[in-house]
Amino acid sequence: MQLSSKLPHVGTTIFTVMSKLAQECGAINLSQGFPDFPIDGKLIDLVDKAMRAGNNQYAPMPGLPALREAIAAKAQLLYGFRYDPETEVTVTSGGTQAIFTAIGAVVHPGDEVIIIDPAYDCYAPTVELFGGRPVHVRLGNDMKFDADVVKTAITPRTRMLMINTPHNPAGTILRDADMQRIADMLRDTDIILLSDEVYEHLVFDGEPHVSAINYPELRDRAFVIFSFGKVFHATGWKMGYAMAPKPLTAEFRKVHQFNVFSANTPMQHALATYMKEPAHYEQVGAFYQAKRDRFAAGMRNSRFKLLPCEGSYFQTADYSAISNEGDRAFAERVAREFGVATIPLSPFYKEPPPEQRLLRFCFAKQDATLDAAIEKLCRI
C-alpha cells in the first residue's frame, strides 16, 4: 500500500524521546514539563465525589456550565473583562487540543501563520495539517519578543499570529510595550491572534501576567488558551480551555465537536468547585519562583550559564563553556553519562541558529529531585 504522509518531516516529539531515554538510563527527568509531586488531595476528593455521584457520561459539548461560569468569573477578576460563558468559553482536553482546534477552525489552505521560534512543537505541524503555511521568525538573541522582525513577516496572506507568554521554552514574558506593538501591527488587518497563555500564573519577580485579554483590540480578534494542568500540577488530566469572541468561538466549536466533542466530565465538576477558592492559583507563582531560585542557586557551581527566567517552569541554559556538540547529541550524552535528562532547544526551531548551544531544564520538581540533579550537573 502506498502511503503519502501529511507530515513527512515530523517524527516522535522530543519530549517523548528524552523521557524514554530518561527511563532507559535511569536518569533524573528534567526534560518533559510535568511535576513529580502530588496534586492537592482536595481536588482528588472532588473528582472521586463527582464520579460516585454518577457524573461519568458526556458533558455538554462546550463544557459544564458551572465550570464555564467559573472560568468567566476568573477572567473578569484577573483581567477586567467578562467573557460570555455561554458563547465565548469552551472547555478543552488540554491546551494543545485547544491550539489544534483554534488553528483548524480558521486556517484555510494557503493561509500563512506567523510562528515565533523557538516555539512549542505542536504549532507548525498543526498549521500544516490544515493546509496552512508556517512562517517562522525568531525571538531576539536575548530570547525577547522582537516586534520589528514579526512585522516584516506579515503579508496579505497572513491569517494568524501565534504568541506565547510566559514562553515555553525560553522562559521570557511579554510586557505591555510588546502587546501595544502587536496591537499596532494587527490594526486594520483581518489577522487572528492565538495567544498561548497556559503558564499565566507562573510569572516571577513581581511582574504581572500581561494577557491579550487586557487589550480590547487584541481580545476582539484572539483565541486565548489556558491550562488547568499547568496551574494545578495535573498535566496528565489534559484539561484546558479557550476563550474568544462569539464569532470565533462558534467556528472553534464546529471543530471541537468533531475532535473530542467534550472534555472529561468528573474532572469538570471537580474543577468547577475547586475554582471557587482563588488561593489555589494565587500562590502558584511564588511556589515556582522558589523552585527557580533553588535551581539557579545550585547551578552557580556548574559550568552552565543560565539565561533569565521570567516565567513558566523552564530554565534555559547555555552549555557552550562545556562542549561544542550539537544540542541533541549533548543532551543525550548528559542523560547517559551524567544521569540528567533535559530538552535540546533545536527541535523548537525550523532552522536553529547553528552557533546556539542551549538546553531546557524543567524545575517543576520536588526539592530533593532538583538537588540530586544539580549535584550531577555540577560534575559536568
C-alpha positions in Angstrom: 0.0 0.0 0.0 1.3 3.4 -0.9 1.0 6.0 1.8 1.8 9.7 1.4 2.5 11.3 4.8 0.8 14.6 5.6 3.8 15.3 7.9 6.7 13.6 6.2 9.4 15.6 8.2 7.8 15.0 11.6 9.0 12.3 13.9 8.3 11.5 17.5 8.3 14.6 19.7 11.5 15.4 21.5 9.6 15.2 24.8 8.7 11.6 24.2 12.3 10.8 23.0 14.0 12.3 26.1 11.6 11.0 28.6 12.0 7.5 27.1 15.8 8.0 27.3 15.5 9.0 30.9 13.7 5.8 31.7 16.2 3.7 29.8 19.2 5.4 31.6 17.6 5.8 35.0 18.2 9.5 34.6 16.5 12.3 36.6 13.9 13.6 34.3 14.2 17.4 33.9 13.1 17.1 30.3 9.3 16.8 29.9 7.3 19.6 31.6 5.5 17.8 34.4 5.7 17.9 38.2 6.9 14.9 40.2 4.9 15.9 43.3 1.3 15.1 44.1 -1.7 17.4 43.4 -3.9 18.8 46.1 -5.8 15.9 47.8 -9.0 18.1 47.9 -9.0 18.0 44.1 -8.7 14.3 44.1 -11.6 14.0 46.6 -13.7 16.3 44.4 -13.2 14.1 41.3 -13.9 11.0 43.4 -17.1 12.6 44.7 -18.2 13.6 41.2 -17.6 10.1 39.8 -19.5 8.4 42.7 -22.4 10.9 42.2 -22.8 9.5 38.7 -21.2 12.3 36.7 -19.5 9.9 34.3 -21.3 10.5 31.0 -20.7 13.1 28.3 -20.5 16.7 29.5 -22.1 19.3 27.3 -20.0 19.9 24.2 -18.7 23.3 25.2 -18.1 22.3 28.8 -20.0 22.1 32.0 -22.0 25.4 32.5 -20.7 25.7 36.1 -17.1 25.4 35.0 -17.6 27.9 32.2 -19.1 30.3 34.6 -16.2 29.9 37.0 -13.7 30.5 34.1 -15.5 33.6 33.0 -15.6 34.9 36.6 -11.9 34.3 37.0 -11.1 36.1 33.8 -13.1 39.1 34.9 -11.4 39.1 38.3 -7.9 38.9 36.9 -8.1 40.8 33.6 -11.1 43.0 34.0 -13.2 41.6 31.2 -16.1 39.1 31.3 -16.5 36.6 28.5 -20.0 35.2 28.0 -19.7 31.7 29.4 -22.5 30.5 27.1 -21.0 31.7 23.8 -17.3 32.6 24.4 -15.8 30.0 26.7 -15.1 26.4 25.7 -13.6 23.7 28.0 -11.0 21.5 26.1 -8.9 18.4 26.6 -5.8 20.3 27.4 -4.1 23.4 26.0 -2.7 21.5 23.0 -6.1 20.4 21.9 -7.4 24.0 22.2 -4.5 25.2 20.0 -5.1 22.5 17.4 -8.8 23.3 17.3 -8.3 27.0 17.0 -6.0 26.6 14.1 -8.3 24.1 12.5 -11.2 26.4 12.9 -9.8 29.4 11.0 -6.7 28.5 8.9 -7.5 27.6 5.3 -5.2 26.0 2.7 -2.6 28.5 1.6 -3.0 30.8 4.6 0.1 32.0 6.4 0.6 31.6 10.1 3.4 33.5 11.8 5.2 31.4 14.4 7.9 32.8 16.6 10.8 30.4 17.2 11.7 28.8 19.5 8.1 27.6 19.6 6.1 24.8 21.2 6.4 22.0 18.8 2.7 21.4 18.1 2.3 24.8 16.4 3.8 24.3 12.9 2.6 20.7 12.3 -1.0 21.7 13.2 -0.8 24.6 10.7 0.5 22.2 8.0 -2.2 19.6 8.7 -4.9 22.1 7.8 -3.1 23.3 4.7 -1.6 26.5 6.1 2.0 27.6 5.7 4.0 28.3 8.8 6.1 31.5 8.5 8.9 31.3 11.0 10.6 34.3 12.7 12.8 34.3 15.8 12.9 35.8 19.2 15.9 38.1 19.6 19.3 36.8 20.8 18.1 37.7 24.3 15.0 35.4 23.8 12.8 38.5 23.9 10.0 39.4 21.6 11.2 41.4 18.5 8.2 43.3 17.1 10.1 44.6 14.1 11.0 41.1 12.9 7.4 39.9 13.3 6.1 42.9 11.4 8.3 42.2 8.4 6.7 38.7 8.2 3.2 40.0 7.7 1.8 39.7 4.1 -1.7 39.8 2.6 -1.9 36.1 3.1 -1.2 36.2 6.8 -4.2 34.6 8.6 -2.9 34.2 12.2 -0.1 35.3 14.5 0.8 32.9 17.4 2.3 34.3 20.6 3.2 32.6 23.9 3.6 34.2 27.3 5.2 33.1 29.6 7.2 31.4 26.9 8.0 27.7 26.5 10.9 27.0 26.2 12.6 30.4 26.6 11.1 31.4 30.0 10.6 35.0 28.9 7.4 37.0 29.1 5.6 39.6 27.0 5.1 43.1 28.6 2.8 46.0 28.0 5.0 47.5 25.3 5.1 44.2 23.4 1.3 43.9 23.4 1.0 47.5 22.3 3.3 46.8 19.4 1.3 43.7 18.5 -1.9 45.7 18.6 -0.3 48.4 16.3 0.8 45.8 13.7 -2.5 44.0 13.6 -4.7 47.1 13.5 -6.6 47.4 10.2 -5.9 43.8 9.3 -8.1 40.6 9.5 -5.3 38.7 11.2 -6.4 36.4 14.0 -4.3 36.3 17.2 -3.7 33.0 19.0 -2.3 33.8 22.5 -1.0 30.7 24.3 -1.1 31.7 28.0 -1.0 28.2 29.6 1.6 29.4 32.2 -0.4 32.5 33.1 0.2 32.2 36.8 3.9 31.3 36.6 5.3 34.9 36.4 8.1 35.9 38.7 9.8 38.8 40.4 6.6 40.9 40.8 5.9 41.2 37.1 2.2 40.9 36.1 1.0 38.4 33.5 0.1 40.6 30.5 -2.7 38.9 28.8 -4.2 39.5 25.4 -7.5 39.9 27.3 -6.2 43.1 28.7 -6.2 44.8 25.3 -9.6 45.3 23.6 -8.0 45.5 20.1 -6.3 42.1 20.6 -9.1 40.5 22.6 -11.6 41.1 19.8 -9.5 39.1 17.4 -8.0 36.5 19.7 -8.2 32.9 20.8 -6.7 32.9 24.3 -5.6 29.5 25.5 -5.2 28.3 29.1 -4.4 25.1 31.0 -5.7 23.6 34.3 -2.9 21.1 34.3 -0.1 23.7 34.5 -1.8 25.6 37.3 -3.0 22.7 39.4 0.0 20.3 38.8 -2.2 17.8 37.0 -0.7 17.7 33.4 -2.0 14.2 32.9 -5.6 15.3 33.3 -5.3 17.1 29.9 -7.8 19.8 30.9 -7.8 23.4 29.5 -10.0 26.0 27.9 -10.2 28.6 25.2 -11.8 32.0 25.3 -12.7 34.0 22.2 -15.3 36.4 20.9 -18.6 34.8 19.9 -17.9 34.6 16.1 -14.5 32.9 16.7 -15.9 30.6 19.4 -18.7 29.5 17.0 -16.1 28.4 14.5 -13.9 26.8 17.3 -16.8 24.7 18.5 -17.6 23.4 15.0 -14.2 21.7 15.0 -14.2 20.9 18.8 -17.4 18.9 18.5 -15.9 16.6 15.9 -12.5 16.4 17.5 -13.1 15.4 21.2 -16.7 16.5 21.5 -16.3 17.2 25.2 -13.7 17.1 27.9 -13.6 14.8 31.0 -16.9 15.1 32.9 -16.0 14.3 36.6 -12.9 16.5 36.3 -15.0 19.4 35.1 -17.3 19.0 38.1 -14.3 18.9 40.4 -12.6 22.0 38.8 -15.8 24.0 38.9 -16.0 23.5 42.7 -12.2 23.9 43.2 -12.0 27.2 41.4 -14.3 28.9 43.9 -11.2 29.3 46.1 -8.8 31.7 44.2 -6.0 30.9 46.6 -5.3 27.7 44.7 -3.9 29.7 41.8 -2.8 32.9 43.6 0.1 31.1 45.3 1.5 29.1 42.4 3.7 31.9 41.1 5.6 32.2 44.4 5.8 28.4 44.6 7.5 28.1 41.3 9.7 31.1 41.8 11.2 29.5 44.9 12.0 26.4 42.8 13.5 28.5 40.0 15.7 30.3 42.6 16.7 27.0 44.2 17.8 25.6 40.9 19.6 28.7 39.9 21.5 28.9 43.2 22.6 25.3 42.9 23.7 25.8 39.3 26.1 28.6 40.2 28.7 26.0 40.8 28.2 24.4 37.4 29.7 25.4 34.0 26.2 26.1 32.6 25.2 29.7 32.1 21.6 30.3 33.0 19.5 32.7 30.8 17.0 34.9 32.6 13.8 33.0 33.5 10.9 35.4 33.9 8.1 32.9 33.9 7.0 29.3 33.2 8.7 26.3 34.9 11.5 26.1 32.4 15.1 27.3 32.8 17.2 27.6 29.7 20.9 27.2 30.0 23.9 27.8 27.7 26.4 25.0 27.7 29.0 26.5 25.2 31.6 26.6 28.0 31.3 22.8 28.3 31.0 21.5 24.8 30.7 22.5 21.1 28.5 19.5 20.4 25.1 19.9 18.8 22.4 20.3 21.5 20.7 17.0 20.8 23.9 15.0 20.9 24.9 16.8 24.1 21.5 16.3 25.7 21.7 12.6 25.0 25.2 12.4 26.4 24.2 14.2 29.6 21.4 11.7 30.1 23.5 8.7 29.5 26.8 9.7 31.2 25.6 12.1 33.9 22.1 10.9 34.7 20.0 14.0 34.0 17.5 14.2 31.1 17.0 17.6 29.5 15.5 19.1 26.3 17.6 20.4 23.5 16.3 23.7 22.0 16.8 22.9 18.3 13.5 21.0 17.9 11.7 24.2 18.8 13.1 25.9 15.6 12.5 25.4 11.9 16.1 26.5 11.4 18.0 26.5 14.7 20.9 29.1 14.9 24.0 27.0 14.2 26.0 28.6 16.9 23.4 28.2 19.6 24.2 25.8 22.5 21.1 25.7 24.7 19.3 23.1 26.8 15.9 23.5 28.7 15.5 22.2 32.2 12.1 21.7 33.9 12.2 22.8 37.6 8.7 21.7 38.4 10.1 19.0 40.6 10.4 18.2 44.3 13.3 19.9 46.0 15.1 16.6 46.5 14.8 15.9 42.8 16.3 19.3 41.9 19.1 18.9 44.4 20.0 15.5 43.1 20.0 16.8 39.5 22.1 19.9 40.4 24.7 17.7 42.0 25.0 15.6 38.8 25.0 18.7 36.6 27.8 20.4 38.6 30.0 17.4 37.8 29.9 18.0 34.1 
